[in-house]
Amino acid sequence: MSNKFPQKIHIIGSVGSGKTTLAKELSAKLNMPYYELDNVVWNRQSSGEIRRTDQQKVDYLNNIILTNAWIIEGVHLEEWVAESFSNADLIIFLDTNYFIRIYRIIKRFTLQKLGLEKSNYKPTFSIFIKMFKWNRHFEEIGKPNFYYKYGMYRDKLLVIKNKRELF
């Protein structure tokens, strides 16, 4: 990486790894907008969520990527996000401990159900159970796939196992 501070940052990690929290913190410190990939996938409206088509996702993401500075966060590894990794100055991989992620999933769901934490989606029991499945899937399949598909970006990759390593 060059000495110039990164203006385009992609944060990836499993559910509960701290992606959104880190994106918000960096956004405030660096005065840069952040974007959640889940909000690229879903058109969130008061009447409900509508999944965007593949082309709509690509167009939406490309509009973000074309700006001068951004922080993009999400778990997505599919081909439609490849340009984000390619255009990023810095890729932060949050490799948070599996059991810490489980704890955070439970904590998040509880706080959301109590109305103490905002959610972009309706926190249903079904979604709660899926988060555990997504967490396991990321650990067993997503993480190895990330290194396989995007290992070519080693020179701009920062793997963080603990947030204290960042600050």
C-alpha contacts under 8 A as a table, 3 or more apart, distances in Angstrom:
res1	aa1	res2	aa2	distance
1	M	89	D	7.78
1	M	155	D	6.30
1	M	156	K	5.81
2	S	5	F	7.76
6	P	9	I	6.61
6	P	89	D	5.24
6	P	90	L	6.08
7	Q	68	N	7.05
7	Q	69	A	4.71
7	Q	70	W	6.38
7	Q	89	D	6.58
8	K	68	N	7.58
8	K	69	A	5.21
8	K	70	W	4.91
8	K	71	I	5.93
8	K	87	N	7.27
8	K	88	A	4.82
8	K	89	D	5.16
8	K	90	L	6.55
9	I	70	W	6.25
9	I	71	I	4.66
9	I	72	I	6.27
9	I	88	A	5.33
9	I	89	D	6.00
9	I	90	L	4.90
9	I	91	I	5.82
9	I	92	I	7.35
10	H	71	I	5.75
10	H	72	I	4.76
10	H	73	E	5.74
10	H	84	S	6.98
10	H	85	F	6.56
10	H	88	A	6.04
10	H	90	L	6.43
10	H	91	I	4.81
10	H	92	I	6.20
11	I	19	K	6.18
11	I	23	A	7.36
11	I	71	I	7.35
11	I	72	I	6.10
11	I	73	E	4.53
11	I	74	G	6.51
11	I	91	I	5.85
11	I	92	I	4.68
11	I	93	F	5.98
11	I	94	L	7.27
12	I	19	K	6.57
12	I	73	E	5.83
12	I	74	G	5.29
12	I	75	V	5.36
12	I	76	H	7.64
12	I	91	I	7.53
12	I	92	I	6.24
12	I	93	F	4.98
12	I	94	L	6.12
13	G	17	S	5.71
13	G	18	G	7.69
13	G	19	K	6.44
13	G	74	G	6.80
13	G	75	V	5.37
13	G	93	F	5.76
13	G	94	L	4.81
13	G	95	D	6.29
13	G	96	T	7.79
14	S	17	S	5.38
14	S	75	V	5.66
14	S	94	L	7.66
14	S	95	D	7.80
14	S	101	R	7.90
14	S	134	W	7.61
14	S	135	N	5.87
14	S	138	F	5.90
14	S	139	E	7.64
15	V	18	G	7.79
15	V	75	V	7.09
15	V	101	R	6.98
15	V	105	I	7.48
15	V	131	M	6.73
15	V	134	W	7.05
15	V	135	N	5.85
16	G	19	K	7.62
16	G	100	I	7.85
16	G	101	R	4.59
16	G	102	I	7.11
16	G	104	R	5.45
16	G	105	I	5.68
16	G	135	N	7.94
17	S	94	L	6.08
17	S	95	D	7.01
17	S	96	T	5.29
17	S	97	N	7.98
17	S	100	I	7.95
17	S	101	R	5.67
18	G	21	T	5.28
18	G	22	L	6.00
18	G	94	L	7.25
18	G	96	T	7.93
19	K	22	L	5.27
19	K	23	A	6.02
19	K	73	E	5.99
19	K	74	G	6.80
19	K	94	L	7.11
20	T	23	A	4.97
20	T	24	K	6.09
20	T	36	E	7.33
20	T	73	E	6.58
20	T	74	G	7.91
21	T	24	K	5.25
21	T	25	E	6.25
22	L	25	E	5.07
22	L	26	L	6.04
23	A	26	L	5.21
23	A	27	S	5.88
23	A	34	Y	6.18
23	A	71	I	6.45
23	A	72	I	7.48
23	A	73	E	6.67
24	K	27	S	5.02
24	K	28	A	6.24
24	K	34	Y	6.87
25	E	28	A	5.28
25	E	29	K	6.22
26	L	29	K	5.03
26	L	30	L	5.73
26	L	31	N	7.79
26	L	32	M	7.67
27	S	30	L	5.35
27	S	31	N	5.33
27	S	32	M	4.77
27	S	33	P	5.72
27	S	34	Y	6.02
27	S	71	I	7.10
28	A	31	N	5.18
28	A	32	M	7.01
32	M	69	A	6.21
32	M	70	W	5.81
32	M	71	I	6.99
33	P	69	A	7.33
33	P	70	W	5.39
33	P	71	I	6.23
34	Y	70	W	5.78
34	Y	71	I	4.39
34	Y	72	I	5.64
34	Y	73	E	7.51
35	Y	39	N	7.52
35	Y	70	W	7.57
35	Y	71	I	6.18
35	Y	72	I	4.83
35	Y	73	E	6.29
36	E	39	N	5.42
36	E	40	V	6.87
36	E	72	I	6.03
36	E	73	E	5.15
36	E	74	G	5.99
37	L	40	V	4.84
37	L	41	V	6.34
37	L	72	I	6.84
37	L	73	E	5.99
37	L	74	G	5.05
37	L	75	V	7.75
37	L	76	H	7.26
38	D	41	V	5.05
38	D	42	W	6.04
38	D	74	G	6.80
39	N	42	W	4.98
39	N	43	N	6.44
39	N	44	R	7.09
40	V	43	N	7.07
40	V	52	R	7.64
40	V	57	K	5.82
40	V	60	Y	6.53
40	V	61	L	6.78
41	V	51	R	5.93
41	V	52	R	5.59
41	V	57	K	5.94
42	W	49	E	6.09
42	W	50	I	5.63
42	W	51	R	4.60
42	W	52	R	5.77
43	N	49	E	5.68
43	N	50	I	5.11
43	N	51	R	6.13
43	N	52	R	6.40
44	R	48	G	6.30
44	R	49	E	4.61
44	R	50	I	6.55
44	R	120	N	7.74
45	Q	48	G	5.17
45	Q	49	E	5.83
45	Q	50	I	7.82
46	S	49	E	7.98
52	R	55	Q	7.93
52	R	56	Q	5.67
52	R	57	K	6.01
53	T	56	Q	5.08
53	T	57	K	6.25
54	D	57	K	5.21
54	D	58	V	6.31
54	D	80	W	7.53
55	Q	58	V	5.11
55	Q	59	D	6.08
56	Q	59	D	5.10
56	Q	60	Y	5.99
57	K	60	Y	5.15
57	K	61	L	6.04
57	K	80	W	7.33
58	V	61	L	5.20
58	V	62	N	5.94
58	V	80	W	5.78
58	V	81	V	7.61
59	D	62	N	5.10
59	D	63	N	6.23
60	Y	63	N	5.29
60	Y	64	I	6.68
61	L	64	I	5.15
61	L	65	I	6.19
61	L	81	V	7.59
61	L	84	S	7.68
62	N	65	I	4.90
62	N	66	L	6.08
62	N	83	E	7.70
62	N	84	S	7.99
63	N	66	L	5.37
63	N	67	T	7.00
64	I	67	T	5.63
64	I	70	W	7.31
65	I	68	N	7.86
65	I	70	W	7.39
65	I	83	E	7.83
65	I	84	S	6.43
65	I	87	N	7.12
67	T	70	W	7.17
72	I	84	S	7.90
76	H	81	V	7.01
77	L	81	V	6.41
77	L	82	A	7.48
77	L	142	G	7.53
77	L	145	N	7.91
77	L	146	F	6.68
78	E	81	V	5.93
78	E	82	A	7.15
79	E	82	A	5.23
80	W	83	E	7.29
81	V	84	S	5.36
81	V	85	F	6.87
82	A	85	F	5.33
82	A	86	S	6.20
83	E	86	S	4.84
83	E	87	N	5.90
84	S	87	N	5.23
84	S	88	A	5.96
85	F	88	A	5.24
85	F	91	I	6.98
85	F	150	Y	7.61
86	S	153	Y	7.82
88	A	91	I	6.43
89	D	156	K	6.39
90	L	156	K	4.97
90	L	157	L	6.09
90	L	158	L	7.31
91	I	156	K	5.98
91	I	157	L	4.76
91	I	158	L	6.09
92	I	157	L	6.00
92	I	158	L	4.85
92	I	159	V	5.91
92	I	160	I	7.04
93	F	157	L	7.19
93	F	158	L	6.12
93	F	159	V	4.70
93	F	160	I	6.05
94	L	159	V	6.12
94	L	160	I	4.98
94	L	161	K	6.04
94	L	162	N	7.83
95	D	159	V	6.60
95	D	160	I	5.74
95	D	161	K	4.72
95	D	162	N	7.76
96	T	100	I	6.94
96	T	101	R	6.82
96	T	160	I	7.30
96	T	161	K	4.83
96	T	162	N	6.26
97	N	100	I	5.30
97	N	101	R	6.44
97	N	161	K	6.94
98	Y	101	R	5.20
98	Y	102	I	6.49
98	Y	135	N	7.70
98	Y	139	E	7.49
99	F	102	I	4.93
99	F	103	Y	6.28
100	I	103	Y	5.08
100	I	104	R	6.22
101	R	104	R	5.00
101	R	105	I	6.14
101	R	135	N	7.60
102	I	105	I	5.12
102	I	106	I	6.41
102	I	132	F	7.00
102	I	135	N	7.77
103	Y	106	I	5.29
103	Y	107	K	6.13
104	R	107	K	4.91
104	R	108	R	5.83
105	I	108	R	5.22
105	I	109	F	6.17
105	I	128	F	7.55
105	I	131	M	7.05
105	I	132	F	7.62
106	I	109	F	5.29
106	I	110	T	6.17
106	I	128	F	7.93
107	K	110	T	5.20
107	K	111	L	6.15
108	R	111	L	5.20
108	R	112	Q	6.01
108	R	117	E	7.35
109	F	112	Q	5.10
109	F	113	K	6.06
109	F	123	P	6.62
109	F	128	F	6.70
110	T	113	K	5.20
110	T	114	L	6.19
111	L	114	L	5.08
111	L	115	G	6.18
111	L	116	L	5.02
111	L	117	E	5.32
112	Q	115	G	4.98
112	Q	116	L	5.76
112	Q	117	E	4.74
112	Q	118	K	6.23
112	Q	119	S	6.64
112	Q	123	P	6.64
113	K	116	L	7.61
113	K	123	P	6.72
114	L	117	E	7.74
115	G	118	K	7.05
119	S	122	K	6.91
119	S	123	P	7.23
123	P	127	I	6.41
123	P	128	F	7.00
124	T	127	I	5.28
124	T	128	F	6.30
125	F	128	F	4.87
125	F	129	I	6.27
126	S	129	I	5.29
126	S	130	K	6.26
127	I	130	K	4.91
127	I	131	M	6.19
128	F	131	M	5.28
128	F	132	F	7.07
129	I	132	F	5.50
129	I	133	K	6.75
130	K	133	K	4.95
130	K	134	W	6.02
131	M	134	W	4.96
131	M	135	N	5.96
132	F	135	N	5.02
132	F	136	R	6.28
133	K	136	R	5.20
133	K	137	H	6.04
134	W	137	H	4.94
134	W	138	F	6.00
135	N	138	F	5.23
135	N	139	E	6.30
136	R	139	E	5.09
136	R	140	E	6.20
137	H	140	E	5.26
137	H	141	I	5.48
137	H	142	G	6.35
138	F	141	I	5.33
138	F	142	G	4.00
138	F	143	K	5.69
139	E	142	G	6.13
139	E	143	K	5.66
139	E	144	P	7.97
140	E	143	K	6.69
140	E	144	P	7.13
141	I	144	P	5.65
141	I	145	N	6.05
142	G	145	N	5.03
142	G	146	F	6.01
143	K	146	F	5.12
143	K	147	Y	6.60
144	P	147	Y	5.34
144	P	148	Y	6.18
145	N	148	Y	4.91
145	N	149	K	5.88
146	F	149	K	5.29
146	F	150	Y	5.57
146	F	151	G	7.09
147	Y	150	Y	5.36
147	Y	151	G	4.54
148	Y	151	G	5.64
149	K	152	M	7.59
150	Y	153	Y	5.84
150	Y	154	R	7.96
151	G	154	R	5.57
152	M	155	D	7.96
153	Y	156	K	5.67
153	Y	157	L	6.20
154	R	157	L	4.96
160	I	163	K	6.70
160	I	165	E	6.50
160	I	166	L	7.32
161	K	165	E	7.53
162	N	165	E	5.69
162	N	166	L	7.81
163	K	166	L	5.51
163	K	167	F	7.24
164	R	167	F	5.62
